[in-house]
Amino acid sequence: MRTALLHNGTRAAAAAALAFATALGGAATADATARGEHGDHDRNVVEVKIGASGIHAPETAQAGLVAFHVRTDDPNGHFLQAFRPHRGVTVRKVLADLGKAVSMKPAAAAQGISAVRDEADALGGAQVTPSVSETFTTPVGAGPVVLLDFTAFLKDPAHPVTRMLNLRGESAGDLADFPDSIVITHETSGGPRFDVNGLHRATDNVLVHNASDELHEMALQPVKPGTTDAQIQKFFGGNGSGQPPFTGPSLGLGVISPGRTALLETHHLPPGTYVLLCFVPDDKTGRPHVAEGMHKVVVLT
C-alpha cells in the first residue's frame, strides 16, 4: 500500500523514524489493518463508549495488540485515558498524584506528574466527539488496565470515574506496513517538541512515539485557517489574554509514557487546519508543555 510517507521525498526519513520508534517502544499495527483491508485479525478490538452515563466497556479482553475504539454521545466531547499501575502501586495512589498533576499550582503539578510517570504506564487515550470517534492501538500485556474518564476527572478529581478492563492471554501483533504518518515527541534544547513526518490528510493514521523521558499527549485541536505556531505560542506562552484560535473541541491521542508507541486513527475527521498540542505539565516547572513550545500547526486535506 502506498501512503503519504512515500510522497515528496519523505520515505527515507519516515523509515528511519519508524525504525527508531520500533526499536525503542514497539510499533503499533498498520493502516491497512486499521482500515479493515485485512480485517482486525492482528488486533484485539475493545469497544468503549464514554459520556455522562460513565464508561461502558467489556470486563475482559485479549492481551496483545489492543485497539481501543472509543466513541461518545457527549455534544461537548469526552476524553478517555488508559493506564496500568506498576506492581505494588494502587490505583488510588496514581489517581491521587494525577489530581496533583492537574493542579493550577505549578509546584504541585510538577510533583504530581513526576509521581504518575514513575507509578504507572500511560497507555494512551482518545479525545472524541459524537461525530469523530477514535481508535488508539498499542501493545499491552496481560493484566488489569484502568480506563479513566479524564473529562470528569478534570472537573472533580476527588470522585474519579473509572472502569477496570482485565486483559488475558497472549497474542501476536506486529507492524505489517507503514502508517500514513509518524509523530515523535522528543526533547530539544528549547524544550519538548513534536517531530512530524508526513501528516497531510484528515484520513491519515498517525503512529505516535514518545522518545522523551516525560509523559506526553498529542491533542488535535481545530483552529482558524491561517493560524501560525507563533500565534499559538503567543497565546499559551504569554498571559493567555486574547481569543484562542480554536474552532472546535479537542480531539487526538491521550497521554503515553516514555518509550511507548500508539497508533491513532480518527474516524470522520473533517479536513482543515489543526494544531498538535501537549497540555501535560513539565515535570520540573509544572507549566503545560504547550507553553514551552510543544505545538505544531498542520493543514489536513
C-alpha positions as CSV (number, residue, x, y, z in Angstrom):
1,M,0.0,0.0,0.0
2,R,1.3,3.4,-0.9
3,T,0.9,6.0,1.7
4,A,1.6,9.7,2.3
5,L,5.1,8.9,3.6
6,L,6.1,7.8,0.1
7,H,5.5,11.3,-1.4
8,N,7.7,14.4,-1.5
9,G,10.9,12.5,-0.8
10,T,10.0,11.7,2.8
11,R,10.2,7.9,2.7
12,A,13.8,7.7,3.9
13,A,13.2,10.0,6.8
14,A,10.0,8.2,7.7
15,A,11.6,4.8,7.6
16,A,14.4,6.0,9.9
17,A,11.8,7.4,12.3
18,L,9.8,4.2,12.2
19,A,12.8,2.1,12.8
20,F,13.7,4.3,15.8
21,A,10.2,4.1,17.2
22,T,10.1,0.4,16.7
23,A,13.4,-0.2,18.4
24,L,12.6,1.9,21.4
25,G,8.9,1.3,22.1
26,G,7.4,-1.4,19.9
27,A,5.3,-0.5,16.9
28,A,1.5,-0.5,16.5
29,T,-0.4,-2.0,13.7
30,A,-0.5,-0.8,10.1
31,D,-3.0,1.4,8.4
32,A,-4.0,-1.4,6.1
33,T,-5.2,-3.5,9.0
34,A,-6.6,-0.5,10.8
35,R,-8.8,0.4,7.9
36,G,-10.2,-3.1,7.6
37,E,-8.5,-4.0,4.4
38,H,-7.2,-7.2,6.1
39,G,-9.8,-7.2,8.9
40,D,-8.8,-6.9,12.6
41,H,-7.1,-10.3,12.8
42,D,-3.9,-8.7,14.1
43,R,-5.6,-6.6,16.7
44,N,-7.8,-7.2,19.7
45,V,-10.6,-4.6,19.4
46,V,-12.2,-3.2,22.6
47,E,-15.3,-1.1,22.1
48,V,-15.6,1.7,24.6
49,K,-18.4,4.3,25.0
50,I,-17.9,7.2,27.3
51,G,-20.2,10.0,28.4
52,A,-22.4,11.4,31.1
53,S,-23.5,7.8,32.0
54,G,-20.0,6.7,32.6
55,I,-17.6,4.3,30.8
56,H,-19.1,1.3,29.0
57,A,-16.6,-1.4,28.1
58,P,-16.2,-5.1,28.4
59,E,-14.8,-6.6,31.7
60,T,-12.2,-8.7,29.8
61,A,-10.4,-8.7,26.5
62,Q,-7.5,-10.4,24.8
63,A,-4.0,-9.1,25.6
64,G,-1.5,-8.3,22.8
65,L,-2.0,-5.5,20.2
66,V,-5.1,-3.9,21.7
67,A,-7.2,-1.4,19.7
68,F,-9.5,0.7,21.9
69,H,-12.3,2.1,19.7
70,V,-13.8,5.0,21.6
71,R,-17.0,6.9,21.0
72,T,-19.2,9.3,22.9
73,D,-22.7,10.9,22.8
74,D,-21.5,14.0,24.8
75,P,-22.0,17.0,22.5
76,N,-19.1,18.8,24.2
77,G,-16.7,15.9,23.6
78,H,-15.2,13.5,26.1
79,F,-11.6,12.3,27.0
80,L,-10.8,8.7,27.9
81,Q,-7.3,7.8,29.4
82,A,-6.0,4.3,29.9
83,F,-3.2,3.4,32.3
84,R,-1.8,0.5,34.3
85,P,-0.2,1.0,37.7
86,H,3.2,-0.6,38.3
87,R,3.5,-3.6,40.5
88,G,2.9,-2.6,44.2
89,V,1.2,0.8,43.3
90,T,-2.5,1.2,43.9
91,V,-4.9,2.8,41.5
92,R,-5.9,5.2,44.3
93,K,-2.2,6.3,44.6
94,V,-2.0,7.0,40.9
95,L,-5.2,9.0,40.9
96,A,-4.2,11.0,43.9
97,D,-1.0,12.0,42.2
98,L,-2.8,12.7,39.0
99,G,-5.0,15.0,41.0
100,K,-1.9,17.0,41.9
101,A,-0.8,17.0,38.3
102,V,-3.9,18.8,37.2
103,S,-3.5,21.4,39.9
104,M,-3.2,25.1,38.9
105,K,-0.2,25.4,41.2
106,P,3.0,24.7,39.1
107,A,4.9,23.1,42.0
108,A,2.1,20.7,42.8
109,A,1.7,19.9,39.1
110,A,5.4,19.1,38.7
111,Q,5.4,16.9,41.7
112,G,2.2,15.1,40.7
113,I,3.2,14.4,37.1
114,S,6.6,13.2,38.1
115,A,5.0,10.7,40.5
116,V,2.5,9.5,37.9
117,R,5.3,9.0,35.4
118,D,7.1,6.7,37.9
119,E,4.0,4.9,39.2
120,A,2.1,3.8,36.1
121,D,2.3,3.1,32.4
122,A,0.2,5.6,30.5
123,L,-1.1,3.6,27.5
124,G,-2.8,6.4,25.6
125,G,-6.3,7.6,25.3
126,A,-8.9,9.2,23.0
127,Q,-10.5,12.6,22.8
128,V,-13.7,12.1,20.9
129,T,-16.9,13.9,19.9
130,P,-20.2,12.4,18.6
131,S,-19.1,13.0,15.1
132,V,-15.5,11.9,15.4
133,S,-14.7,8.6,17.1
134,E,-11.1,7.4,17.5
135,T,-9.2,4.1,17.8
136,F,-5.8,4.0,19.6
137,T,-3.8,0.8,19.2
138,T,-0.9,-0.2,21.4
139,P,0.7,-3.4,22.7
140,V,-0.5,-4.3,26.2
141,G,0.3,-7.5,28.1
142,A,-2.0,-9.5,30.3
143,G,-3.3,-7.8,33.5
144,P,-5.6,-5.1,34.6
145,V,-6.0,-1.8,32.7
146,V,-7.7,1.3,34.2
147,L,-10.0,3.3,31.9
148,L,-10.4,6.8,33.3
149,D,-13.0,9.4,32.4
150,F,-10.5,12.3,32.2
151,T,-13.2,14.8,31.4
152,A,-15.0,14.0,34.6
153,F,-11.6,13.9,36.5
154,L,-10.7,17.4,35.5
155,K,-14.0,18.6,36.9
156,D,-13.8,16.6,40.1
157,P,-10.5,14.8,40.8
158,A,-11.9,13.7,44.2
159,H,-14.5,11.5,42.6
160,P,-12.9,9.7,39.6
161,V,-15.0,7.7,37.2
162,T,-13.1,4.5,36.2
163,R,-13.7,1.1,34.7
164,M,-11.4,-1.9,35.0
165,L,-10.5,-4.0,32.0
166,N,-8.7,-7.3,32.5
167,L,-6.6,-8.4,29.6
168,R,-5.9,-12.1,29.4
169,G,-3.6,-14.5,27.5
170,E,-1.1,-13.6,24.9
171,S,-1.4,-12.8,21.2
172,A,0.9,-11.7,18.4
173,G,0.6,-8.3,16.7
174,D,3.1,-6.5,14.5
175,L,3.5,-3.7,12.1
176,A,2.7,-5.0,8.6
177,D,3.2,-1.8,6.7
178,F,3.9,1.9,7.1
179,P,1.3,4.0,8.8
180,D,0.4,7.2,6.9
181,S,2.4,9.4,9.2
182,I,4.7,9.4,12.2
183,V,4.9,11.8,15.1
184,I,7.7,11.6,17.6
185,T,7.7,13.5,20.8
186,H,11.2,14.4,22.0
187,E,13.3,16.8,24.0
188,T,15.3,19.7,22.4
189,S,17.4,22.4,23.9
190,G,14.4,24.7,23.6
191,G,12.0,22.3,25.3
192,P,9.8,19.3,24.3
193,R,8.6,19.3,20.6
194,F,6.6,17.3,18.1
195,D,8.7,15.9,15.2
196,V,6.0,15.4,12.4
197,N,6.6,13.2,9.4
198,G,4.1,13.0,6.5
199,L,1.0,14.2,8.3
200,H,-1.0,15.7,5.4
201,R,-4.5,14.2,5.3
202,A,-7.5,14.1,7.6
203,T,-7.7,10.3,6.9
204,D,-4.1,9.7,7.9
205,N,-3.4,7.1,10.6
206,V,-0.7,8.5,12.9
207,L,2.0,6.4,14.6
208,V,3.0,8.4,17.8
209,H,6.1,7.5,19.7
210,N,7.3,9.1,22.9
211,A,11.1,9.3,22.7
212,S,11.4,11.7,25.7
213,D,11.7,11.0,29.4
214,E,8.4,12.7,30.2
215,L,4.8,11.9,29.7
216,H,3.3,13.4,26.6
217,E,-0.1,13.6,24.8
218,M,-1.0,14.6,21.2
219,A,-4.1,16.6,21.3
220,L,-5.5,17.6,17.9
221,Q,-7.4,20.9,18.0
222,P,-9.1,22.6,15.0
223,V,-8.1,26.2,14.5
224,K,-8.8,29.0,12.1
225,P,-7.3,28.8,8.7
226,G,-4.0,30.7,8.5
227,T,-3.2,30.1,12.2
228,T,0.5,30.0,12.9
229,D,2.6,28.4,15.6
230,A,3.8,31.9,16.5
231,Q,0.2,32.8,17.3
232,I,-0.2,29.6,19.4
233,Q,2.9,30.4,21.3
234,K,1.8,34.0,21.9
235,F,-1.4,32.8,23.4
236,F,-0.1,29.9,25.6
237,G,3.4,31.3,26.3
238,G,2.1,34.7,27.4
239,N,-0.5,35.6,29.9
240,G,-3.3,33.8,28.0
241,S,-5.0,37.1,27.0
242,G,-7.0,37.4,23.8
243,Q,-9.1,34.9,22.0
244,P,-7.7,31.4,21.3
245,P,-7.9,30.5,17.6
246,F,-9.8,27.2,18.3
247,T,-12.8,26.5,16.3
248,G,-14.0,23.2,17.9
249,P,-13.4,20.7,20.7
250,S,-10.2,18.9,21.2
251,L,-9.5,15.5,19.6
252,G,-6.4,13.4,19.5
253,L,-4.3,10.9,21.5
254,G,-4.2,10.8,25.3
255,V,-1.1,10.5,27.4
256,I,1.6,7.9,26.7
257,S,4.6,7.0,28.8
258,P,8.3,7.4,27.8
259,G,9.3,4.8,25.3
260,R,5.7,3.8,24.3
261,T,4.1,3.9,20.9
262,A,0.5,4.0,19.8
263,L,-1.3,4.3,16.5
264,L,-4.1,6.9,16.4
265,E,-7.0,6.6,13.9
266,T,-9.5,9.5,13.8
267,H,-12.8,8.4,12.1
268,H,-14.6,11.0,10.0
269,L,-12.2,13.9,10.9
270,P,-13.1,16.9,8.7
271,P,-10.3,18.4,6.6
272,G,-9.0,21.7,7.8
273,T,-6.3,23.4,9.9
274,Y,-5.3,21.8,13.2
275,V,-2.7,22.2,15.9
276,L,-1.0,19.4,17.7
277,L,-0.8,20.3,21.4
278,C,0.6,18.8,24.7
279,F,-1.0,20.1,27.9
280,V,0.9,17.7,30.2
281,P,2.7,19.7,32.8
282,D,6.5,19.8,32.8
283,D,8.0,17.6,35.5
284,K,10.3,20.4,36.6
285,T,8.5,23.7,36.1
286,G,4.9,22.4,36.3
287,R,4.0,24.5,33.2
288,P,2.0,22.9,30.4
289,H,4.3,21.7,27.7
290,V,2.4,23.7,25.2
291,A,3.5,26.9,27.0
292,E,7.1,25.7,26.5
293,G,6.6,25.4,22.7
294,M,5.2,21.9,22.3
295,H,2.7,22.6,19.5
296,K,2.6,22.2,15.7
297,V,0.1,23.6,13.2
298,V,-0.8,21.2,10.4
299,V,-3.2,21.5,7.4
300,L,-5.0,18.3,6.6
301,T,-6.7,17.9,3.2
